[in-house]
Amino acid sequence: MIFFHTLLSRTLHQVSYFLSKRGENQFLLASKDVENSQKYVLKNILKNINNSENATKHKLSAYSSLKYFQEQVPITDYEYWSETIKQQQEEEINLLANTECQRYQPTSGSTAKIKWIPYTKPFLEELDNAIAPWLADMYRNYPKIKDGKHYWSLSWVPNNLRNKLTASINNDLQLLPWWKQFFMAGTMAVPESISLAESSDESFFATACYLLSCSDLSFISVWSPTFALSLLEFIKQHQQEIAQVLASGEWPKEYPGLINIDTPKNIQSSRLLLKWDGIIDEKFTTAIWPKLTLISAWDTSSSKIWAEKLQKIFPHSEFQGKGLWATEGVTSIPYGKQFPLALNSHFYEFEDLDTQKIIYSWQLIEGMCVRPIISSANGLLRYAMKDQLKVTGFINSCPCFEFIGRIEGTDMVGEKLSPETAVQLLNAFNLEQDITPITLIAMPANKQHDKPCYLLLCENDNSLVDKDLAKRSAELSEQLESTLSQHFHYQLARELGQLGSARVSIQQDALALYANHKVEQGMVKGNIKVEPLILWQNQDFLIIQKARRSKEKNIKTAGPKAGELV
């Protein structure tokens, strides 16, 4: 039976590889003539929006020239399209394009406000044009991923949006062509039925159970490495519960939303879990997932620190960085150890961040720092992303990029700190032996401190006891203030008395604290990316969380509650 399942899985992967090669060949052909390839993409976008209200508003036709297109459509953001999207949603009519919208994908970015991105069939085809060459390249360079099951963590949504507005909102397989849905369904470690759970907590618990039951797991794809690390911590906290599920093949009564979902069972994994000493290391991961060949996750900017931690826990697996994907569209993909433009997906323009000039993809030069501007088949035109990229080279004539960070910085009183500055600071503090820096936080003035200030949130790497925390925090706070004072505008703001002194906060559960803050803003743990520099929206959140933890220490419990995320 095991041999049959292995053979079936490998056969499905092999067929998927050959079918993906067609998209790869189209990508390589387009990479030899970026200008004409991109103009062809724009032509198809104009055809797709022809005769729509969007086209009428901007006086566009299927035959509009590139120059005319740029003259008629300004550089836009979500606010520019929000009212049209809202009207299209409520009235169920096509306004942005002349094709029906299949789903509206929610995203919150770095704020609480939900943005609804329309996903039409032509837009999904654009995304698939990026997925195909990535898959083909991955199968070829990591052939052992064909020997087992795959886990893809794509989009997670909040509890209040689950199973609402569109039946497919939790089902990421419906983003793919029918044949990819078929093959991926046969090779997935976690079934799509998990998306039907009533809450994110239940989905998270079921995901952990299915992954631990999958002894032939060969590939893991997550966006943020912190998600994978949180999942391992969750497994640690729910060790007994998960082991019971794997032994009995029954869901706990505490998870009624899983009643109609098949339960995984693996007695060997259950025994391994019961014998586990709770230390998350290579000994545990190798025993549970001996065939794991590749992990794909963000590994640049502020994710670099967490990617390195993940690699240490899975030394028997290769690691691949992600390209730049957003709910609004894809910019780059992993391919041949580089991250080339997904030039068959959308029409791209770029803002040169040094000159503020708008240039085309075929005009990019190695070393340029740019901001992508995307026009897509869903009708969102000249949509400016908030990402900074550096041109690192070319595949044929197709530009390749490195993700530097988000463009937005913080400027509470004129100090003008950038994400790049925060990344450099985080990397410097990561050299300290007893802490892991999480993020640099801009704290507006409130009742606790009458001046705005900066706080570096750090994780205690279990080496500092309570009596050492105050001394260590004070030492690092001086170091933080000295480092920030090297920046002209920060030093000026301090000298003018506009900012309070910077400080370091070392917490035992800093990463969870950060994640909970983002959840308070309306984000979902599966989608949270640790940003290097943030404005702390809820100023009392730190105090509230500390009070909760103090209260919890005084309550004797048998262990974490079912469904409790850590």
N, C-alpha and C positions, 0 to 999 in steps of 0.2 A: 504493500500500500504506500509506504514511504517512497519507494522507488518510482511508483506511478505518479505520485504528486510532484516529485522532483522533475520527472520527465515532462509532465504537462506544463509545469511552470517554465522550464527552460524552452519548450516549444513556443509558448505564448510570447516569451521575451524575444526569441529569435525572429518570429513573424513581425513583432512590433519594431524590431531593429530594421528589418528590410523595408518596411513601410515608411519608417522615419527617414530612411536614406534619400527618398525622393525629395523631401523638404530640404535635406542637407545639400543635395546637388543644386537645387534652385538657389539656395543661399550662396553657395560658392560661385555659381555663375553670375549672380547679381553683384558679388563682391568685386568682380573684375570691371564693372561699369556702374559705379555708384550713382552717378548723375542721372543716367537714363532709367536705372532701376527705380530710383526715388521719384522721378517724374511720372513713371508708370503707376506707382502707388497713389500719388496725388490724383492722377486722372481717374482712378477707380473710386477714390473717396468722393470726388466731385460728382461722378455718376450716381453714387449711392445717396447723395443728399439732393440731387437734382429735383426741382419742383417742390421741395419741402419748404416749410415756413422759414427754416434756417437759411436756405438758399435765397429765398425772396428777400429776407431781411438784409443779407449781405450782397445782394445783386449778383449772385453767382449762377453759373450754368455748368453743364457737363463739359463745356469747351473753354472755360475760363483759363487764361494763361497763368503761369506761376507769378509773374509780376503783378497782374491784376488781382490775383488771390491775396497777395500780401497787402495791396493797397486797400482792399475792401474789408479785410478782417483784421482787427487790432490784436495785439497780444492779450490773451485772456487768462482768467482764473476761474475757479468754481463759482464765485459770486456772479460773474458775467452770465453764466448759464443756469443758475439755480432756479430762477422763476420759470424758465421754459421747461426745465426738468420736472419741477413740481406740477406744472400744468399738464405735461405729458403723462405723468404718473396718475394724477387724479382723474383726468378725462379719458385715459387709455387711448390716446391718439398719437399719430406720428408727427412730431414737430421738428425734431432735430435731423432726422433722416427719413428716407422713404421706405424703410424696412421696419417690421415690427420689433419692439423691444422685448426680449425674452426674459430678462430679469434686471432688477436694479440692485447693484452690489453696494452695500454700505461700507463706508470707510470713514475714519475719524481723524486720520492724520495725527497730528500732535496736540489737537484740541478736542474738546468734548463734542463739538458740533458735527453732526452726521452729514456726510456728503453721499449722495446717491448717484452712482455712475451707471449710465445705461449700457446694457450688454445686448447687442443685436447679433444676429447670425454672422454678418460680414465682420463685425468687430471680433467675435470669437475666432473666426478664420484668421484674422490678423494675429491673434495670440498664438494660434496653432502654428503659424509660419515661423514663430520664434521657438516653440517647443520642439519641433521636429529636428532641426539641426543639433540642438542641445542633446536630445535623447540619442541620436545616432552617434554623436561624438562620445557620449558617456558610455554607451554599450561597447564601443570599439576600444576605448582606453581602459575600461574597467570591466572586462568580460565576465568576471566571476559574479557580477550582480545578476547575471542570468540564472544563477543556480538557486535562487531563493525568492522570497516575497519582498515587496517594497512597501515602505511607509511614506506617504506624501501628506504632510500637514500643510494644507492650502489656506483656506479662509475659515476663521471662526467668527461667530456672530454673538451678540449679547442675548441673554435669556429672553428679553422682551421682544426680540425680533425673530426668534426661532419659530419656524413653521407659519410665519405670517407674511403677508404682502405678496409672496410668490412661493410656490411649492418647492422651487429649486434653490432657495436662498442658502440652505445648508448643504446642498449636494454639489460638490465641486466637479464630480465626473461629468455633469451636464455642461461644463465649460468646454468639453472636448468633443471632437467628431465621434460619430457612432462607433467606428471601429476601434478608436482608442478607449472609449468607454468599455467596450467588450473585453479588450485585452487587459486593461488595467484592473478591471473588476476581478479578473481571474488571477491576478498576481499581487493583489493588495493584501498586506498583513492585517489592516484594520478595515472592515467592510463599510460600505457607504451607509448601511443601516444605522451606524452610530450617529449620523447626522440627524436622525429622527428622534433622538433622546430629547426629553423635555427641558433639560437644562445643560449649561456648559459643564457644570460639576459632574453630572452623570456621564456626559460624553468623555470628559477627562478621565474618569474612573474606568470606563469601558475601554478607552484607548490604551491605558496602562495594562489592563488585563489581557487584551488581545496581543499587544506587543510582547509581553512576557510569555505568552503561550506560543509565540512564533519562533521556534528553535532554528528555523532556516531563514531568518531575517537577513537580507543581504544588502539592503540599501535604505537609508533614512534621509528624507528631505524635509528640512524645517526652514523657516525663514530666519528667525533669531536663534543663535545658539543658547540664549538664556531660556528659551522655551524647552529645549531638550534638557537643560540642567534642572529646570523646575519640575519637569516630568520625572526625572530620577529622584529628586527630593520627595516628590509626591509618593513614588513607589516605596521609598524608605519609610515615610510616615504611615502608609497603609499596607505595610508588609504582611501582616496577619490576615487582613481582609482579602487581599488579592490572592494570597496563597490558598485560602479557603475556597474562593471562586474557582481557581484552576484545578483544585482537587475534586470539588463537588459538581462543577458544571452548572452552578446555580447562582443567580444574582442575589446580593443581600436584600433584605426587606427594606433597607433604608434607601434603596434606589428604585422606586416604583416606576419611574419613567423608562426603565430598561426591560420591562416585563415582556414586551413583544419583540425583543431583539435576541437573537441566538447568543448563547453563552459559550465562551471559549473554555476548553478543558485541556490541561497538560499536567499530568501527575508528576512527571520528572521536573518540570519547571517549578511546580509547587514545592517539591522537596528541596530544590536548590534555594528557593526563596526563604523557606523556614530555617535552613542552615546558615543563611547569610548573616554576617555579623553587623550589617548596616553600614559598612564603609563603602562609599561609592568610589570604586577604583577599577583598574584594569582586570583584576582577578574576578570581580563580579561580572563586568560586562562581557568578558571573554567566555565565562562559563554559561551565561544566559544566551548570548548571541555569538556563537563561535564562527558563523559564516558571514558576519557583517563585513562587507568589503568597502563600502563608501558611505560617507556622511556629507551631505550638502547643506551649507548654511552660510549666512553672512560672515565675512571674516575681515572686513576693512573698517576704517574709522573707529567708532566706539565699540564695535562688535569684535575687534581684534583680540582684546583681552579675554573675552568669554569663549571665542573660538579656540584659543590656545588651551584654555582649561578643558574644553570638551575633547580636544585632541589627546590630552594627557590621560583622560579617562578611557578613551578608545584607541590605544596605540596600535591595535591589530587591524584598524580600519584606515583606509585612505581618506583624505579630506578635500572637498572641492568648494571653493567660494561661489557665492551667488552672483548673478548679474543684477542689473538694476530693474526690478519689477515693482510696479505700483498698481493699485486698483484701476487707476486711470489709463494704464498702458505699460508696455515694456520698452526699455531703451537698449539694454545690452544683455547678452547671454554668455554663459561659460562655453568656450570653444577653443580647443587646442591650447590650453594653458593661458588663454587671453580672454578678454571680455569685449567682443566686437559688437558694433551696432546691429540691432535686429532690423536690418534695412528692408526686409520684405514685409514688415509688420505695419508700421505707420509712416506718415511723412514727417520728417524731422527737420527742424531748424535749430540753431544754437545761438545763444547770446554769449559773445566773447566777454567774459567778466572783467577783462582788463580795459577793453575799449567800449563796451556796451553795444557794439555793433551786432546786428543779426546776420548770421552767415549760414551757408548750406553745409550739409554733411560732407560734400565733396570738396569743400574749401578748408576743412580742418587741417591743422598742422600739429605735429607732435610737440607736446609741451604746453599746449593751450589749456586754460582752465575755462570751462564752459558750463552753461545751463541749458538743458534740453527743453525744446518747445515742440509739443506733439500735436499733430492733426490726425484724427482717427475716423474710422468708418461708422462709429456711433454718432457722429455729428459734432463732437467737441473739437473745435478748430483752433489752432495756434494756442494750445493750452500750455502755459508755462509751468514747468515742474519746479520744485523748490530744492533741487539737488545740484551739487557742484561736482563736476567730473573733470578729470585730467586726461588729455589725449596721450596714450602711452605708446602707440604704434599703429600698425596696419596689418590686416590680412588681405593680400592683394591690394586693393585700394580702399577697402572698408576700414574705417577708423575703429580703434579699440580704446577702452577707457579704464580708468581706475576711479572708484567712487571715493570722493574726498570727504563729503559730509553734507549736511543740510546747509542751505544758504542763510537761513534766518539765524540771527544771533540775539543777544540780549543787550538792552540799552536803557536801564532804568533811570539813570541820571546823566547820561552822556558818556558812560565808560566804554561803550562799543566793543564788547567782547564777542568773538566769533566762535563758531563750532570748531574751527581748526585750532584755535588757541586752547580750547577745552580738551581736544584730543591729545595735543602735545602734553598738556598738564596731566591728563589721566595716564598716559604712557610713562611719564616721569615718576608719578606716585606708585605705579604698578611695580616698580623696582623695589619698593619697601617690602620687607619679608613678612610682616604680620597683618597686612591689610590688602584688600582688593578695592580699588576705587570704582564707584558705580557711575556717578554723574556729578557734574558741577551745577549747583542749583542757585538761581537768582531768587533771593527772598525779599519781596517787597516789605516795606515798613508795616508793622502791626503793633498790637498791644505789648508783645513780648520784646520787641526791639524797635526803637523809634526811628531808626535809619535803615534803609535797604542794605542788604549785605549779600555776600556769596558764601555758600556752604558746600563743602565737598563731602558727599555722602559715601561712606566706605563700609565694606563688609569686614567683620572681624573673622580672620581665618583661623579661629579656634585656638589661637596662641596667646591671646590677651585675656587675662582674668579681670574681674571688675576693678580691683585695686590699681591695676596698671592703666586702665582705660583713660582716666582723667589726665595722667601725666603724658601718655602717648598722644592723646588728642591735642593737648597744649603744644607739644613739640611740633606736630604736623601742622597745626594751625599757623604757627610762626613761619614754617616753610611755605605754606600756601600763600600767606600774605606777601612774603618776599617774592615769590614767583609771579604773582599777579601784579605786583608793583613795578615789574619790569615793563609793563604795557603803559604807554604814555597816558592814555585817557583814563585808565583805572587809577593810576597814581595821582593824576590831577583831581579826580573826583574825591579821593581820600584826603588830599591836602585841603580841598575846599570844604571838607566836612560833610559831603553829600552821601558818602557811603560809610557804613560801619565796617569794622575789621572782619576779614574773612576768617572762617573757622572750619574745622574738620569734625564731622560727626561719625563715630565708629559704632555701627550697630551689628548685633548678632545676626539679624535677618534683614539686612539692608536691601538686598535684591527683591525680597518679598514686599518690603515697605514701598519700594519704587513701583512695583507692579500693582499693588493695592491702590496707590495714589492714582495711577492711570485708569484703573477700573472705576474709581470714584468719578473720573472724568467721562466715563462712558465707553472706555475701550475694553477689549477682551484679551485675556491673558495670552491666548494663542496668537494674537496679532501684535503684541507689544514689542517694540524695538527700544532698547535702551539708548536714549539720545545722550550725546556727550554734554549737552548744555540745555537746560530747561528753565522755564519760569514756573515756580511752584504755585499752582493755581489756588489750591486750598491751603491757606497759611496756617490753619490750626491742625492740619492733618497729622503732622509729626507728634504734636502734643497728645492728640486723641489716641494715636496708635501706641504711644508709650504708656498711656493710662490703661489701655486695654491689656497690654502685655503684663503690666504690674498686677492687674486684677486677675489675669489668667494664672499667674504664678501662685496666687493665693488659693486657687481652686484645685482641689485634688481630683484628677480624672484618670480613667483607665487608659486613656490615649486620645488621639485626635478623633474628632467626630467624623462619621462617614460623609464623604463629599467635601470635606474641608480642604481647601487649596492652601498650599504652603508657599 
